[in-house]
Amino acid sequence: MDLLSTSLRIIGVPMDYGASRRGTDMGPSALRIAGLGRALRGLGYQVEREQDIHVPAAETRAEPDPQAHFRDEILEVCNDLAEAVQRVLGEGGFPLVLGGDHSIAMGSVSGVSSHYRERQEQIGLIWFDAHGDMNVPGVSPSGNIHGMPLAHLLGRGDVDLAGLCGFSPKVDPERVALVGIRSLDPGERQIIHEAGVHIFTMRDIDERGMGRIAQEVLEVVSTDTVGFHLSFDVDGCDPSVIPGSGTLVPGGVNFREAHLLLEVLAESRRMLAMDVVELNPVLDERNISAERTRDLVLSAFGKTIL
């Protein structure tokens, strides 16, 4: 996809229903304060007027289901997001979705998958994250849905969450690559083995290097697909790089490794849409995490050293 000739549509999803710690609802604002839109324009992109998906305040909601906290609210927001993403793609634009917690990806990926399904094309999916996000209600030890979105995109778990846009699964597990993984729950580990997705842990990155891993990831998500959706959870990076997130796990991807991955993905010109999730300004230090995330996003859109 020639992104420079495509208008970018930034969609904010200020939601923290899926997480146990409040604050990711302010993630889109933090990235805007860090000048993301202005920086993308500086690369030559046409950035259209930004929009936000409406998210009711958590304080006004009823006590959540202990197995799937705020399930109904998340379902409503993800439905709205899926429709917004489909509209952007239908108008020839590129959706850049700013979260919010990672449960929003059920909406964004569903919208992308639905758009290309109507053309009889399938997408690949890159899931950059410290966690597998493949728990389901009843297996998740916390009941937090931000630990469940990938399982639902693959057709597991809650019927309604898995059935967004009227079909399931949203992506072939053989076309899914998880990158940066280093923290899995016991029940989730079994689900991952059964699902058949491709998983690149921090050990893989340490042993083979990010350059080689990036090429392997591209092969997974590009074979027999129209392109890939990139779902980028900032906690895939090491906490020393991105301290402003709620589920930090030491030993993650360093700043240069993350830039390298995103530069390689940009060079492929096969990215169809992108999420940026789990940025929590409440836990940040002088908005440094938003500023570094902005720089990483720019690499995904083609910024290079030379």
N, C-alpha and C positions, 0 to 999 in steps of 0.2 A: 504493500500500500504506500502510495506517495503522500506521506503525511503533510508535507509542506504545501501541497495543493488542496488539502482537506481542512475544513474548519473544525477547530477544537471546541467541544462543548463541555465545560466544567460543570459537573453536577455534584452539589454538596448533599451529604446525607448525615445530618447532625444527630446521630442516634447512638446511645450507649446502653440500650436495653439488653444487649447480648452479653455484656461484661459484668463482672462482679464489682469492679471499681468504676466510679463515676468519672466523667471527664472527656471521654472520646467524642462526645457530642460537640466539643469545641475544636476538634481536629481540623475541620474545613476552614474555620476562621483563622487558626494559627498558620495554616499554609497560605492563606490569602494575605495575612499580615506580613509573612515572609516574602511576599512578592512573586508568588508562583506564576500567576497570569501574566504579569509584566515581563518576567524572565522568559516565558514561552514566546511572547511577542518579540522579544529581543532575538530569538533564534529564527525569526521569520515566519512564525505561525500566525494564522488568523484565529484569534480567540474570541468566540462569540460571547454575548452576555451570559454571565453565569446564572445558574438557578439552584434552588434547594428543594429537596423533597420535604414535605411537611412531616414533622415528627412531634406528636403530642408529648408534653412533659411527663417524665416517669412518675413524678409525685402525684399526678392526677389519675394514675392507673390503679386497678385493683391489685390485691396481693397475688403475686405470680404463682403459676403451677410449679411445684418444687422440682419436677422432672424436666421442665422446659420453660424457664422463666420468660414471661412476657411473650409467649408464643403467638398470641393473636395480634398483638401490636407489631411484632416483627414481620409477621405474614402480611399485614396491611402495608407496611412501609416497603417491603420487598416487592409486592405487587405493583405499587406505584412506581418504584424505581425501574422495574423490568419494562413497564410501559414507556417510561421516559427514555430509556436506553434504546428501545425499538424505534421510537420516533426519531432520535438523533441519527441512528444508522439508516433509517428509511429516507432521511433528508440528505444523506451523503456525508454526514459529519462523523467525527471521532469522539466517543464518550470517554472522558477522563473523570472518574468517580472518586470523590474525596469523602472518606469516612471519618468518623463513625467506627464502630467495632466491626469485626470481620463477618458478622452475620449478614451484613448488607450484600455480600458477594452472592448470596442466593438470588438476589434480585438482579444484580448487574449481569452475572453470567447467564442467568435464565433469559434475560433480554437479548443478549448477543446470540446465544444459541438458537433462540426462537427465530430471530431475524434470518440467520443463515439456513436454518432448517426449512424455511419456506422456499429456499432456493435449492433444496436438496443437497446442501453442503454441511459438513460438520467442522467443528472447531477443535483446536487443542487448548489446553489450559495449563499455565504455569502458576504454581502455588508457592510463593516465596514466604517462608514462615519458620519460626522456631518449633511450632506445634503441627500436629497432623490435621487437626480440625475435623476428625472423622469419628467423633463420638456421636451417639444418638440418645434420645430420651430413654431413661431407664438404665443406660450403660454409663452415661456421663456422671462422674462423681460430684459435679457441682450443679448440674442443671443449667449452666450458662450456654446459650445457643451460639455464642461466638466460637465455641469449641466444636460445633456441629455442622457448619455450612457445607464443607466438601462432601461429607457423607450424604447429605440431602441432595446435592447436585448430582450425585452418582445413584440416586434412586433409593436410598435407605432412610430409615427413621420415620418421622411424621409424614403421613400421606399427603397432607395439604402443603407442607413446606417442600416436600420432594416434587409435588405436582404443579408448582408454579408454571404459568403459561400453558398449562393443559397437557404436558407430556413429561416423561421421565424415562431414563436419565437425561441430563442435559449434555453430557459429554461421555464419550467412550473412555473407560478407565485406562485403556492402552494408550490414550492420547493425553494423559495427565502426568505431569512431572512435579513432584514436591521437592523444593530446594531449601537447604539450610536446616533441616529437621534435626532436633536434638532433645525433644521432650515429648514423650508419648505416655498416655495412660494405659494400664494393662488391657482393659477391654477394647480400647481403641486400636492397640497393636494388632489384635486378632482381626478386627474389621479391615485394617489396611492389608494384611496378608490375604484375606479372602477377596478383596476388591480387585487386586491385580494392577494397581497404579504403580508408576515408576517413582521411586523415592531416592533422593540424593541427600544423605545425611552429612553432618559436619565431618565425620570420618572420611567419607568419600571425597569431600572437598580438600581435606588435609592431605590425603594420599595421592590424589590425581591432579589437584590444582583446579582453580576456578575456570581457567581458560578451556581446559578439556571438558569439564562438567558442563559449561555453557553450550559447547557444541553438541554434547550428548543430549542435553535438554531440548535443544532446537530440533534434533532429529526425531525425538519422541513426539513433540507437539506439531511438527510440520508434515509428517508422513500422512498422506491422504487427507489433508485438511486444507481449508481455505486460508488458515492463519491461526493465531492464538490470542487468547485473552490472558493478560498478566494481572494476577491478583497479588499485590505487594503489601505484606504485613511488615511494618517497620520493626517488629520484634525479631524478624529474621536476622537483623543486624545485631552485632554484639552490643550490650548495654553501654559500653564505653563510647560507642558511636551514637546511638540513639537512646539516651536515658529516659526520654519522655514516653513511656509506654507502661501498661499496667501488668503485663505478664512476662517480665524480663527473665531470660535464661542466659547465664554466662556461657562463654565459649562460642559465640556466634560469628557470622560473616563480618569481616572487617570492612572499613570504608572503601579501600581500593578494590577489594574483591567484589563488593556490591556494584561499584562503578563499572568494573570490567564486565560482569554479567549483563548489566543493562546496556552497555555500549555494544556488546555482541548482539543482543536482542534487537537493538535499534538498527544495526547494520543488515539484519536479515530482511527488514522492511515487511515483516509479516504480522506485526502486532495490530490487532483489530480493536482493542479496548484495554483500559487499564483501571484498576482500583488501587487506591492508597489508603490503608486502614490502620487502626489501633494507635494512632498518634494521640497522646494524652497530655495536653498543655499543663494540666494541674500538677503533673509529676515531672515536668520539664525544668530546665535550667535556662532562664532568659531566652526562651524560644529557640534554643540551639538545635533541638531535635527537628523542629519544623524547617529551619534553615538548611540543615543537612539533608533532610528528606527532599526539599525543593531541589537541591543540587543533584540528588540521585534521580529524581524524575526527569530533570533536564538531560541526563545521560540516556535515559530510556527514549527520549525524543531527539537524539542525535547529536547532543553536544559532545565535542571531543577536545582533547588537549591542543591539537594542531588543526 
